[in-house]
Amino acid sequence: MDYILSWLIWLPVIGMVAIAFIPRDKEVLIKQSAAVTTGLQFVLTLVLWNNFDSKDGSMQFKEWAEWIPSFNISYYLGVDGLSLPMVILTGMLFFIGVFVSWNIKKAVKGYFALFLLLNTGVMGVFLSLDFFLFYIFWEVMLLPMYFLIGMWGGPQREYAAIKFFLYTLFGSVLMLIGILGLYFSCGKTFDILELTRVAPEALSSIMWWGMSAIKVIWILLFIGFAIKVPVFPFHTWLPLAHVEAPTAVSVLLAGILLKLGVYGIIRVNYGLMPDGVYWFSYALAFLGLINVVWGGLCALAQKDLKKLVAYSSVNHMGYSLIGMAAVVAAGEAHGANLKAAQAGLGGAVFQMFNHGTISAMLFILVGVIYERAHHREIEGFGGLASQMPVYTGVTAVAFFAGLGLPGLSGFISEAMCFIGAFPVYKGIVIASTIGILLNAAYFLWAFQRIFFGELNEKYNDLPEINRLELFTVIPLLVVTLFLGIYPAPYLDIISSTMDTIIEHVVSMATYASM
Amino acid sequence: MNNLQSLSFFYPELLLTLVILFAIIYDLLIDSSESGKVGWVLVFGLVLVAIAIWFQDSSKVTTLFTDAVVLDPFSTFFKLLIILATIFVSVVSLYSNELRDYRKGEYFYLLGIITFGLFMMVSSIDLIMVYVSIEIVSIMSFVLAGYLKKNTRSNEAALKYVVYGAFSSGIMLFGLSYIYGLTGSTNFFQIQQILASSGSESNSAILMAVVMILAGFGYKVSAVPFHFWTPDVYEGSPTTITAYLSIAPKAGAFAMMIRFFNQVLADGGAMSGLGYFSTTDLPWASLISLLAVLTMTVGNVVAIQQDNIKRMLAYSSIAHAGYMLLAMPVMSGDSIYAIMVYLVMYLFMNLGAFFVVITIKNKTDGETFDDYKGLGWEMPIVGITMTLFMVSLTGLPPTAGFIGKFYIFASLIQGGGSFYWLVVIGGVNSVVSLYYYLRVVKVMYFDGDRKDSLVSPPKVLTAMLLATAVPTMVLGIYWVPIAKWIKESLVFFIQTI
C-alpha cells in the first residue's frame, strides 16, 4: 500500500517500455500487454478505493520525495475524495479503451505505446500535489493526444490535432505564468497543500497592474483550465478533435480529459484563491449557462452524430460549472446556506463522473455504428431499430442517461447542481432550464431519426452489435444505472472532501482585497 | 599580472594552440583521402584541453596579460560548453556526406581556431580584446561557411557573411571608439569607474555608443534587426557548420554581452543581489527588452513560412536567441544563471536537431519538408529523436527545453512587475513556435507512405543522436547536478575599488 499511487502512475510506463520491446508484427501480444497493464491499473484503483477512508476529508496515501531542492520542487502525491472517483474513472475508461481500440490496424505498436503514455499523464495530474509535477503531467498528455488524433483519426485529423495542441498549449503557457506568479508571491513553494494554506493571505496584499494578484492569477489559471473543460468561448477545438479522433480517443477525451479542467478549477483555483471564487462565481455560473444553452443549440443543429455527442459535452459541462459556482451559498452573504453549497459542489463533482461514463458510452456507440455504416450522418440512417434491436436498446439507455432521465445517474447530478445553485443564481438556473429542454430535444430527435421510420435499404444486412463492443458498453451502463438508483456510495466518497473544500473557501475568503 | 606570469594560467589555451599547430603540420604530411584523420586529432586534442580546463583552478579569479583577459569560473563554464559543441560537431563532420569530396584538414583546424577565438571572447575584459576575439571567430566562420567550394549556395553564404560581418563589426568598432574617447580607457572596470563618476552630460554619446555596440553583439547572436545574414548563411553553409554557428559563437557572444552590460554599464555587483543600478541612466535594459521581443517574434513568425528545414532551424535559432535575451535586462544573478542554463539545454537540443538534418541529408540528399515524408517510420531512431528535439525546442516538459524556459520565465517573474509583459510575450511565442516544430513531426509521421523496411543511420551518427537526445530527455527530468555546476560557475571577476 505504501507506493500505490506511484504504481498507478508508473504502471503504464512500464507497459509502454514492454511494448517498445515487442516486435511490431506481433499485434495481438501488444494489445494483450496493453490490456494487462490497464487492467492491473484498474484493479489497483479499486484496491485504493477499498482502503480509502471516506470519513477523512484530507489527503491520503501521501508520498513525498525530494526532487529539485533549489526550486523547492518535490515528488508529492496524494489522493482525496475529489480525485479518487476520477482515478477510478481513469482506470476504468483506459481499460475499456484498450478493447474499444482492439480493431486498430495501423501501427498498432505506436498506438498502444502512446495510449499508455497518455494514461500516465492523466493519472499523474489527478494524483500530484506538487504544482510543478502537476504541470509536467498536464503537458505530458499533449503529445500522445496529438499523435493519437493526428495518426489514427478521420480525414481532417491533422488540422484537428494541431488545433487541439495549439489551443491547449496556449492555456498551459498562461497556467505556467500563473504558477510562477504563485511561486514567487507565496514563499517559494510548489506544494499545493502548502499553497492552499499560504496563498489566500499572501496574494491578497499584492497588486499587479492595479489589479489584485488574486484576480490576475485566477484568470491565468482559469483560462488554462477552461480550455480543457471546455468553457465557452474556448470550446471550438473540441467538436473538431472529437469528430476526427478515433473512437477510443474520443472516449478518453470526453470521459477524462475534459474533467481535468473542472478538477483543476476546484483543486487549484478554489483551494488557492477563495477570494477569487467570490469574485468570479457569478461569471462562472453565467459561463455555465452559456455552455448549457449554446452547447444544446449547437448539438441540435448537427448532422453528424459524433459532433452531436461532442456538443453534448459542452452542454453537460455547463451544468458542472453552474453547480460549482454555488459554493458561495455557504458564505454569510447568502445566508450561510451550507446545504446548497454541498449540493452544488457535490453535484458538479458527481456530474464530472457521470458525464465521464455517459459520454464514454455514447462515443463507443457512435463508433459501433460508424464501424458498420462508415458514416455518421444522422439523416442517412432510419429504422435501425428493427435491424439492430440490441444496439437500439443500449443506445436508448445511453441517450436517456444523456438527457438526464430520472433513474439514471445524469439526472441526480444535474438536479444537485440546480438545487445548489438556485438559492444564489435564480435567474441563471431558470434560464438554463432551456438547456435541459434542448438537451432532451437533440437526443430524442436524433434517436428518432436514426432508429425509427423507414429502414434505409442500404442497411438491410447491418450486423448487430458484437460481444466485444457489448463488453465495453455494459459496465458503463451498469454504473450509470446503479448510481442513478443508489448514488450513496459515490456521495459517500466525496462528501467529507467537499465539506473540507467548502469550509476552506468560505473561511479563507476575506473580501478585503476585492 | 604581467605577460610572463600570465602564461602559467594560460596553459589550456596554449595546449589548444599546440593542437592546432600539430593539426596543420599533420595535415601537410598525410594524403588527401585520409584528411579525416585531422578531425580525430582535433577531437583528441580538444578532449585534452577540456581535461586541462576542468582541472585548472579557476576559483581564484585572476586577470591575465595586464588586465586584458580574465580567468574565472564564468569563463571556464563557457569554455567547456564551447569545447563540447566543437567535439560534437567535429565528430559528426567526419560522417557528413556534404564534406565527403573535400579535403577536410583545413576544416578541422579552422574549427580549432574558432574555439580559440571563442575562449578569448568569453574571457576578455578589455575593449581591444573584445574586438580582436570577435574578429578571430568571424573570419574563421566566413571561411568555413564557404567551405563547399563547388556549391554556389555555400559561396553565397560566405560572401553574405563577410559583407554583413564586416559592416557590423565596423559599426561596433566605431561604438567602442566612442567609449574610448569618452573615458580614455579600454579596460572594462576603468570605464565603469569613469562613467559612474562623470555626470550625465555625455549620456547621449554613450547611448549612441551602446546602440552601435549592440549592433555588433546582435550580429553575433543574430538578434533582430541584425539577423538578415542568418537564414542565408545557415542555409548555404555545410550543415555541420550551421549547427556549430547556431550554438558556439552564440554562447560566446552571450558571455561577452553579459560581461559588458554587467561590468561596464551596471554596477558590476548585479550578480549578488536582485536589482542593479545602471552606471548612467541609460535605458539599455529597455533597449535589450525591445530587441528580445523583436527577435523572438520575427524569428518565430518567419520560421512558420519556411519550406527548407535548415532555414526553418535558422529562424528558430533566432527565436531562441530572443528567449535568452529576455533574461538579459533583469541582470540579476538568477537571470544570468537562467541564460547559462538555457545555453546548456539549447546546446543539446539544437545540435541534435541539426544532426538529424545531417543524417537525413546523407540519406535523401534533401533538406526540405518533402524530403522528410514518412521518414519517422522508416528510420525509427531518427524519427523519435527528432520528435524529442522538436518538442524540446518548443519548450514542452518533460524535456530540457522546458527547463531552460522555466528558468528564464522564473527569473523574469522574480525580477518584478516591469518584466511580466516579457513573460507573456515569451509564452505566446512558444505557442507559435509549436506550429512549425510540429510540422516536422507531422511530415515525418503523418505524411508519405509507411515502408516496411527499416533503415538505420551509420553507428557513429546514431551514437551522436543518442548523445544529444539522452541529455535532452534526462535534463528535463533531473537537472540538479548541472544546475549546481552552473551555480558554482556564476562567479565573475569583479574589480575591487
Interface residues (C-beta under 8 A of the other chain):
Chain A: W67 I68 P69 S70 F71 K106 A107 Y135 I136 E139 V140 L142 L143 Y146 F147 G150 M151 R157 E158 I162 F165 L166 L169 F170 V173 L174 L176 I177 L180 G181 Y183 F184 W208 W209
Chain B: W377 T387 V391 T394 L396 P397 P398 F402 F406 F409 A410 I413 Q414 G417 Y420 V423 V424 G427 V428 S430 V431 L434 Y435 L438 K442 Y445 F446 R450 Y478 W479 V480 A483 K484 K487
